């Protein structure tokens, strides 16, 4: 994760170590994958059935803790 001192002071220019930069890129890629997943679910009006009850995408996101 990025050095907390930069986050705390909201610096506009930050010098990162290669490992910090790579970690941020990996984290960003994972977040983009999550966004794409939910965009596709919403695009096709995905619904999940559970015990006869239909759940909307927003309810599913809340259950996953991603809302």
N, C-alpha and C positions, 0 to 999 in steps of 0.2 A: 504494500500500500504506500501511497505517497507520504513523504515525510510530514508528520503532523504540524511542524512549525510553519510550513508553507500554507497549509489549510487554515490554521488558526489566524494567520495574519492576512489571508486572502491576497497573496502576492500575485501580480499579473505576469511576471516572468519567473519561471522556476527552472532551476538546473537539476536534472534528474540523472541518477546513475543508470546505466544501460539496463540493469536488472529491474529497477523501478519502472522504467519506461516499458519494458517488455511485459511486466505484470499488469500495468494499466491497459496495454493493448489487448492482453488476454481477457481481462475483466470486461472491457468494452465489447469485445467479440461475443462473449457470453451474453451480455445484456442485449446486444443486437439480435441474437438468436431468440431470446425470450420475447422481444418485441415482435419479431417476425411471426413467431408461433401464435401469439395472441391476435395479431392482425389477420392471419389466415383463419383462425377460429371465428372471429367476428365476421369476416368476409362471407363465410359460408353459413352464418347463423348457427353455429355449432350448439347443440344441446345434448345434455347427458341425462339418461334416465337412471333413477336409483329408487328402487322400491315403489315403482309406479309414479313417482313424482318427477316432473321435468325441471331441470335446473338450467338457468340462463348462464351465459358466459360470465357475467359479472359475479354471480353466485359461486361459480366454479373458481374464479380468481380469488375471491374472498376465502374460500375453503383452503386454497393452496397458499394463502398469505401473500399473494402477488397483487392485490388490489390496492 
